[in-house]
């Protein structure tokens, strides 16, 4: 066994491990034979795989598996000898044999009557297929004895294989060594390796501090030199000798420290190199070739296409690309959805393809590669593509937007609708597709691992879906920022862009700060506000802004300053904390201090909730005016966008600083968290009406002196009395007021705009 130890595994475990390898070889070979039935190398590989499985099953007395493998071997040998030419029905039967072998291995009772009946049915089907295409019987010849191959060890759950590839034909000598390790243990090992890397990096700051100590000692030596020079004229010889001794000791100490610094520098280099190699090796143990997770889809595409009367094959490019095993497992369902969509929606019937000048057999391509520290995966087909006008019609049919807006939607915007939950282009629902949950699941998976999903299509030429994912879930590339004196990490995958925003580029829309970004207006908030870390205090000049979100909703988040890009080892939060708002995980910095990793999706949701309040009040006040006089502030509370904007523009034009609130509850939160000179409010509003708002303000000890004006369509006397009884200082009806009426009322209550 070349020193390998398989004593921990039962014979059935080893058979299952070999079955996984040989079934993959059989499936790959049979799909190749379907395209070229006389390919000698694929016939030989399939025959040897079936023979190996027959021998392995016989060793463990798994008789049903022996019978199935023997029937497959006989069919393949007949094809090798030219007695039959493999056709689609042969390939179908042989692939069912592969499935039956797996079912037998997983069965609790392989000798059950139902299993035996399935085996007998398979044998009859395969024999009938062979008999229907057999050539006239040739004189019997001595068949060469099949050359058995050693069982090949493969990776199984909780079994980690070394990176070395087995040499074809070398038997067990080239097989990977297998060791048993739990997934939990592997995760802990990865965490320790990451911490080891961080600890090694702490040596550099320590080394730098010793250099500082060296400089201090050099200064002390120079001071002693000066002192000795000053004492040269002293009369007592003993004093000179004492100082000379001290000087010599200091020089010796300095020399010793210099040697230790050299030694420390050497240790630092070795430890860092060791930690890096340990971390890389441990990380590599989590990686698997991309092809391992997608190879089985070759048969899925083939079988699905045949069930629909189509012809299609799967082409895998970049199969050796390394991917974190956790991400590879999570890719199973999304890739399955994309491939089923490609075959069912995208690929045309053979006659339609031939009429369009395409080959009858369609190609579905799955490609993986690394780019800029991220994993790029593409699923593409050469089918009919996506008709944008059909999407537009489906959007309107589901009342997802207005006809005017739908007519102006760009290609990219229309294609985004495909990722909406429940959105489907198929009118009927089948066992394959049509419920509109597939692409939503694809995007959800991408977001779950901090990635992105996108789609592009060309009518008549095909469709391409692209996933942009992190290489591993254990290490994250981040942008460190400072917020209220603390570091926070933004995952790079969630950042659209970082920029230095000029203060004069900030505009007020409905009283809320926005800025222009890629031909659209984005809301602007401070990260302090979202995280509840008090007021923002950015430095003078341009504002450091992180644009976060996705193509649907984006916001600009102001931070105190950028600290640079870092690669962090992700440490999950204690599960007892449950989900922490706006935080996804934690990590350790080079100096050992902790840093929180922000949850960008949570931040966007929090920003949406805060957008109605106005996210840049205090900052705008500091940066908007250089006039020494204070502008008086007015809060306009109204649920009508038209009225709210009319009042805001009128008051702002006349010099007042205006904030807005969309209802009484929003207004109550605003007056409690900020300072205003006047509140202008409507009466009929959702959540809290104007009368309740006035009552709360006048009952609050801190706010009772704040003037409140009611502006309402209600012009009955009893409505006016009700408002004034609640504590309003002024009651104005919307039906009668004009510009001067409102302005005069405001001036009566708080005076001119500045003071």
Secondary structure, DSSP 4 states (H G I P E B T S, - for coil): -TT---TTS-HHHHHHHHHHHHHHHHHHHHHHHHH-TT-HHHHHHHHHHHHHHHHHHHHTT-HHHHHHHHHHHHHHHHHHTTS----HHHHHHHHHHHHHHHHHHH-S-TTSHHHHHHHHHHHHHHHHHHHHHPPSPPPP--PPPP---PPPP---TTEEE-SPPPPTT-GGGGSPPEEE--HHHHHHHHHHHHHHHHHHHHHHHHHHHHHHHHHHHHHHHHHHHHHHHHHTT-S-HHHHHHHHHHHHHHHHHHHHHHHHHHHHHHHHHHHHHHHHHHHHHHHHHTEEEHHHHHTTHHHHHHHHHHHTT--EEEEEESTT-EEEHHHHHHHHHHHHHHHHHIIIIIPPPHHHHHHTT--SSEEEEEEEEEETTEEEEEEEE-S----HHHHHHHHHHTTSS-HHHHHH--HHHHHHGGGSTT--S-SS--SSS-SS-HHHHHHHHHHHTT-EEEEEEETTTEEEEEEEEES-SSEEEEEEEEETTEEEEEEGGGEEEEEEE-GGG-EEETTEEEEEETTEEEEEEEHHHHHT-----PPSSSEEEEEEE-SS-EEEEE-SEEEEEEEEE-BPPPGGG-PPTTEEEEEE-TTS-EEEEE-HHHHHHHHHHHTTT-TTHHHHHHHH---SSPBPEEEEE-S-HHHHHHHHHHHHHTT-EEEEESSHHHHHHHHHHS--SEEEE-SS-SSS-HHHHHHHHHHSTTTTTSEEEEEES---HHHHHHHHHHT-SEEEETTT--HHHHHHHHHHHH-SSB-
